[in-house]
Amino acid sequence: MRILIGAETYAPHVNGASYFAQRLADALTARHEVHVVSPSTGYRSFRRRAANGVVEHRVRALPVPTHPGFRFCAPIGLRQVAARILDEVLPDVVHVQSHFPLCRALVSEARARGLLVVATNHFMPENLTHYLPVGGGGRQVVHDWAWRDAARVFAAADAVTAPTPYAAALATMAGVPGPVLPLSCGIDLERFGPQVSASEFRLRHGVEDKPTVLYVGRLDAEKNLDVVIRAFALVREKADARLVLVGKGAERQNLEALAERLGVSGTVRFTGFVPDEELPSAYAAATVFVNAGTAELQSLVTLEAMAGGRPVIGADAAALPHLVIDDETGYLFPPGDSMALADRLLTVLGNPDLAESLGRSARAHAEKHDEAVTVAAFESLYAIRAARAAASVV
């Protein structure tokens, strides 16, 4: 089968949607011809075949001022670009990862050609409205408009998926035509496993062999990492622990300043960006993983930590309760409550047997999200049109 994936965010972008698209494309190459259409890394379009065999069609893109390293495709002329790529590739199916301009153009042109269209939604308006310099009323207006806009695009798809039942229900209630199918992003259970050694990560980043709280992801405002640092300052009053923040983002300087003001800068390690291949070792270095985000549709990093056998302390918000189950895979805490988060962290950090037991349960829960199952499910969706054609002949 010839599969074309449209991704508004793709390598070298660092976020869950980008990693999902990359890993899906890579896994599909075992049995299919895979093409990816995504923003260029510069102002010119180009095509290349990646080392894994995926053919990348990079479309000229502009930088995002507030997010260094990110680029987006301006809407002007995108339909013509999409038409040219589709006529060149002649895919059997088009699988878009968003409703934004590049994927929107691919959907429009794919429908015009009668192609099967699958859409996966990784978007919550909260990830956008968080940055708008308007009041609550203005944010609500943008929030509602954003969902209506997404619904209009996804209405043209033959099948729409979302990473969790929460995400699927949220999209349906917001007006995305249903049924929206809950289909996990999946996780490579062999690569992210409890057998991985932490020594390489600790040595490379100067992380002491102490009880360690780990976060992996963007250091941006909606991740609420100020809550994590405030909680860690309370933890330090009772435990000789370390906090490791893996990733980059606009909030790093503010977070470093906060750690300094709270007197914990010497025990907080900012590693900066860590390549995907190093992440298993990063999770291995953790005693407990923390996620204070309140706009997660699934959270790949949380799944990765759990696959590595690490308990998780997560905000009781959005889709995190699908993964973080109290007294089973970790503990939830009220969003924004640093004292409650500190209490949950101390419970795990102060009891190695409990941490190990929670970690085993976390791994067992992660095994329900096997990447192979996810890929097979998408392959089944891609085969819908062929199955319909065969049925019509009979």
Secondary structure, 3 states (H helix, E strand, C coil): CEEEEECCCCCCCCCHHHHHHHHHHHHHCCCCEEEEEEECCCCCCEEEECCCCCEEEEECCEECCCCCCCEECCCCCHHHHHHHHHHHHCCCEEEECCCCHHHHHHHHHHHHCCCEEEEECCCCCHHHHCCCCCCHHHHHHHHHHHHHHHHHHHCCCCEEEECCHHHHHHHHHCCCCCCEEECCCCECCCCCCCCCCCHHHHHHHCCCCCCEEEEECCCCHHHCHHHHHHHHHHHHCCCCCEEEEEECCCCHHHHHHHHHHCCCHHHEEEEECCCHHHHHHHHHCCCEEEECCCCCCCCHHHHHHHHCCCCEEEECCCCHHHCCCECCCEEEECCCCHHHHHHHHHHHHCCHHHHHHHHHHHHHHHHHHEHHHHHHHHHHHHCHHHHHHHHHHC
